[in-house]
């Protein structure tokens, strides 16, 4: 397995910067725009809360795998987890949510930088995709961001990449 530490750190940093810049630039009205309404009704502020919460969950399960654990438990209810987390974060201020996402992302970048090459091959359970390597999980973190950013652009009427 070829370790792509620098690529992963760079993509985490770049995609994190894009997220922060986009969410920081939203007006008060845009923050209340409903982005998802299929089962879970989320505003853009809720999505920001989800992104920070998901980042913390990835950190938790990644660290568990690195310590020899299984990662996410078998039968993990990701939709229930996401709804519970977002509901629990609704009272936080927008600035707090941005700061929490920024801090979690930096913690993730730092963790990637501290791993030994062999750690990237460790396997465990991702909360949605099941068994995979830590390397694949880290890549899914920035891809998760990219997917949601596409949805944000669409909700704001700007389907282009930037």
TORKOL-4160 file (C-alpha; in steps of 0.2 Angstrom, whole numbers, padded with zeros to 4 digits, m for minus):
162
<pt num="1" X="0000" Y="0000" Z="0000"/>
<pt num="2" X="0007" Y="0017" Z="m0005"/>
<pt num="3" X="0004" Y="0029" Z="0009"/>
<pt num="4" X="m0003" Y="0046" Z="0003"/>
<pt num="5" X="m0001" Y="0055" Z="0019"/>
<pt num="6" X="0004" Y="0072" Z="0011"/>
<pt num="7" X="m0011" Y="0070" Z="m0001"/>
<pt num="8" X="m0023" Y="0066" Z="0012"/>
<pt num="9" X="m0017" Y="0081" Z="0023"/>
<pt num="10" X="m0018" Y="0093" Z="0009"/>
<pt num="11" X="m0035" Y="0087" Z="0003"/>
<pt num="12" X="m0042" Y="0088" Z="0021"/>
<pt num="13" X="m0034" Y="0106" Z="0023"/>
<pt num="14" X="m0040" Y="0112" Z="0006"/>
<pt num="15" X="m0058" Y="0105" Z="0008"/>
<pt num="16" X="m0059" Y="0111" Z="0026"/>
<pt num="17" X="m0054" Y="0128" Z="0020"/>
<pt num="18" X="m0067" Y="0128" Z="0007"/>
<pt num="19" X="m0080" Y="0123" Z="0019"/>
<pt num="20" X="m0076" Y="0136" Z="0032"/>
<pt num="21" X="m0075" Y="0150" Z="0019"/>
<pt num="22" X="m0092" Y="0145" Z="0011"/>
<pt num="23" X="m0101" Y="0144" Z="0028"/>
<pt num="24" X="m0092" Y="0159" Z="0035"/>
<pt num="25" X="m0098" Y="0169" Z="0020"/>
<pt num="26" X="m0117" Y="0164" Z="0021"/>
<pt num="27" X="m0129" Y="0178" Z="0026"/>
<pt num="28" X="m0141" Y="0176" Z="0041"/>
<pt num="29" X="m0155" Y="0172" Z="0029"/>
<pt num="30" X="m0145" Y="0159" Z="0019"/>
<pt num="31" X="m0140" Y="0150" Z="0035"/>
<pt num="32" X="m0159" Y="0147" Z="0037"/>
<pt num="33" X="m0161" Y="0140" Z="0020"/>
<pt num="34" X="m0168" Y="0122" Z="0020"/>
<pt num="35" X="m0155" Y="0111" Z="0011"/>
<pt num="36" X="m0162" Y="0094" Z="0014"/>
<pt num="37" X="m0180" Y="0089" Z="0017"/>
<pt num="38" X="m0180" Y="0070" Z="0014"/>
<pt num="39" X="m0183" Y="0063" Z="0031"/>
<pt num="40" X="m0172" Y="0075" Z="0040"/>
<pt num="41" X="m0176" Y="0093" Z="0037"/>
<pt num="42" X="m0160" Y="0103" Z="0038"/>
<pt num="43" X="m0155" Y="0121" Z="0036"/>
<pt num="44" X="m0138" Y="0126" Z="0030"/>
<pt num="45" X="m0134" Y="0129" Z="0049"/>
<pt num="46" X="m0139" Y="0111" Z="0052"/>
<pt num="47" X="m0128" Y="0105" Z="0039"/>
<pt num="48" X="m0113" Y="0115" Z="0047"/>
<pt num="49" X="m0118" Y="0106" Z="0063"/>
<pt num="50" X="m0118" Y="0089" Z="0054"/>
<pt num="51" X="m0101" Y="0092" Z="0046"/>
<pt num="52" X="m0093" Y="0096" Z="0063"/>
<pt num="53" X="m0102" Y="0081" Z="0071"/>
<pt num="54" X="m0097" Y="0069" Z="0057"/>
<pt num="55" X="m0079" Y="0075" Z="0059"/>
<pt num="56" X="m0079" Y="0071" Z="0077"/>
<pt num="57" X="m0086" Y="0054" Z="0074"/>
<pt num="58" X="m0073" Y="0050" Z="0061"/>
<pt num="59" X="m0060" Y="0055" Z="0073"/>
<pt num="60" X="m0067" Y="0044" Z="0087"/>
<pt num="61" X="m0069" Y="0029" Z="0076"/>
<pt num="62" X="m0053" Y="0031" Z="0067"/>
<pt num="63" X="m0044" Y="0033" Z="0084"/>
<pt num="64" X="m0053" Y="0017" Z="0090"/>
<pt num="65" X="m0047" Y="0007" Z="0075"/>
<pt num="66" X="m0029" Y="0014" Z="0078"/>
<pt num="67" X="m0030" Y="0007" Z="0095"/>
<pt num="68" X="m0036" Y="m0010" Z="0089"/>
<pt num="69" X="m0054" Y="m0007" Z="0090"/>
<pt num="70" X="m0068" Y="m0011" Z="0077"/>
<pt num="71" X="m0073" Y="0007" Z="0073"/>
<pt num="72" X="m0091" Y="0010" Z="0072"/>
<pt num="73" X="m0102" Y="m0004" Z="0080"/>
<pt num="74" X="m0111" Y="m0017" Z="0070"/>
<pt num="75" X="m0128" Y="m0011" Z="0065"/>
<pt num="76" X="m0124" Y="0008" Z="0068"/>
<pt num="77" X="m0139" Y="0019" Z="0064"/>
<pt num="78" X="m0131" Y="0033" Z="0054"/>
<pt num="79" X="m0147" Y="0042" Z="0051"/>
<pt num="80" X="m0152" Y="0041" Z="0069"/>
<pt num="81" X="m0135" Y="0047" Z="0074"/>
<pt num="82" X="m0135" Y="0061" Z="0062"/>
<pt num="83" X="m0152" Y="0067" Z="0067"/>
<pt num="84" X="m0148" Y="0066" Z="0086"/>
<pt num="85" X="m0132" Y="0075" Z="0084"/>
<pt num="86" X="m0139" Y="0089" Z="0073"/>
<pt num="87" X="m0154" Y="0091" Z="0085"/>
<pt num="88" X="m0142" Y="0092" Z="0100"/>
<pt num="89" X="m0132" Y="0106" Z="0091"/>
<pt num="90" X="m0146" Y="0118" Z="0086"/>
<pt num="91" X="m0143" Y="0129" Z="0101"/>
<pt num="92" X="m0125" Y="0132" Z="0097"/>
<pt num="93" X="m0121" Y="0148" Z="0089"/>
<pt num="94" X="m0116" Y="0149" Z="0071"/>
<pt num="95" X="m0099" Y="0155" Z="0076"/>
<pt num="96" X="m0097" Y="0141" Z="0088"/>
<pt num="97" X="m0101" Y="0128" Z="0075"/>
<pt num="98" X="m0088" Y="0135" Z="0063"/>
<pt num="99" X="m0075" Y="0135" Z="0077"/>
<pt num="100" X="m0079" Y="0117" Z="0081"/>
<pt num="101" X="m0078" Y="0111" Z="0063"/>
<pt num="102" X="m0061" Y="0121" Z="0061"/>
<pt num="103" X="m0054" Y="0113" Z="0077"/>
<pt num="104" X="m0060" Y="0095" Z="0072"/>
<pt num="105" X="m0053" Y="0097" Z="0055"/>
<pt num="106" X="m0036" Y="0103" Z="0062"/>
<pt num="107" X="m0036" Y="0088" Z="0074"/>
<pt num="108" X="m0039" Y="0076" Z="0059"/>
<pt num="109" X="m0025" Y="0084" Z="0049"/>
<pt num="110" X="m0014" Y="0082" Z="0064"/>
<pt num="111" X="m0019" Y="0064" Z="0067"/>
<pt num="112" X="m0015" Y="0059" Z="0049"/>
<pt num="113" X="0002" Y="0067" Z="0051"/>
<pt num="114" X="0006" Y="0057" Z="0067"/>
<pt num="115" X="0002" Y="0040" Z="0059"/>
<pt num="116" X="0015" Y="0027" Z="0055"/>
<pt num="117" X="0015" Y="0021" Z="0037"/>
<pt num="118" X="0008" Y="0004" Z="0043"/>
<pt num="119" X="m0007" Y="0012" Z="0052"/>
<pt num="120" X="m0014" Y="0017" Z="0035"/>
<pt num="121" X="m0018" Y="m0001" Z="0031"/>
<pt num="122" X="m0027" Y="m0004" Z="0048"/>
<pt num="123" X="m0045" Y="m0009" Z="0045"/>
<pt num="124" X="m0061" Y="m0006" Z="0054"/>
<pt num="125" X="m0079" Y="m0002" Z="0051"/>
<pt num="126" X="m0084" Y="0015" Z="0044"/>
<pt num="127" X="m0101" Y="0021" Z="0050"/>
<pt num="128" X="m0109" Y="0020" Z="0033"/>
<pt num="129" X="m0098" Y="0010" Z="0021"/>
<pt num="130" X="m0093" Y="m0004" Z="0033"/>
<pt num="131" X="m0076" Y="m0012" Z="0033"/>
<pt num="132" X="m0062" Y="m0002" Z="0025"/>
<pt num="133" X="m0044" Y="0004" Z="0028"/>
<pt num="134" X="m0040" Y="0019" Z="0038"/>
<pt num="135" X="m0033" Y="0026" Z="0022"/>
<pt num="136" X="m0050" Y="0025" Z="0013"/>
<pt num="137" X="m0059" Y="0032" Z="0028"/>
<pt num="138" X="m0048" Y="0048" Z="0028"/>
<pt num="139" X="m0051" Y="0050" Z="0010"/>
<pt num="140" X="m0070" Y="0048" Z="0013"/>
<pt num="141" X="m0069" Y="0063" Z="0025"/>
<pt num="142" X="m0065" Y="0075" Z="0012"/>
<pt num="143" X="m0076" Y="0067" Z="m0001"/>
<pt num="144" X="m0090" Y="0068" Z="0011"/>
<pt num="145" X="m0087" Y="0087" Z="0012"/>
<pt num="146" X="m0086" Y="0088" Z="m0007"/>
<pt num="147" X="m0103" Y="0080" Z="m0008"/>
<pt num="148" X="m0111" Y="0092" Z="0004"/>
<pt num="149" X="m0103" Y="0107" Z="m0004"/>
<pt num="150" X="m0111" Y="0102" Z="m0021"/>
<pt num="151" X="m0128" Y="0102" Z="m0012"/>
<pt num="152" X="m0124" Y="0119" Z="m0004"/>
<pt num="153" X="m0119" Y="0126" Z="m0021"/>
<pt num="154" X="m0136" Y="0120" Z="m0028"/>
<pt num="155" X="m0146" Y="0126" Z="m0014"/>
<pt num="156" X="m0138" Y="0143" Z="m0017"/>
<pt num="157" X="m0141" Y="0143" Z="m0035"/>
<pt num="158" X="m0123" Y="0141" Z="m0040"/>
<pt num="159" X="m0120" Y="0123" Z="m0047"/>
<pt num="160" X="m0102" Y="0127" Z="m0053"/>
<pt num="161" X="m0087" Y="0121" Z="m0043"/>
<pt num="162" X="m0082" Y="0137" Z="m0036"/>
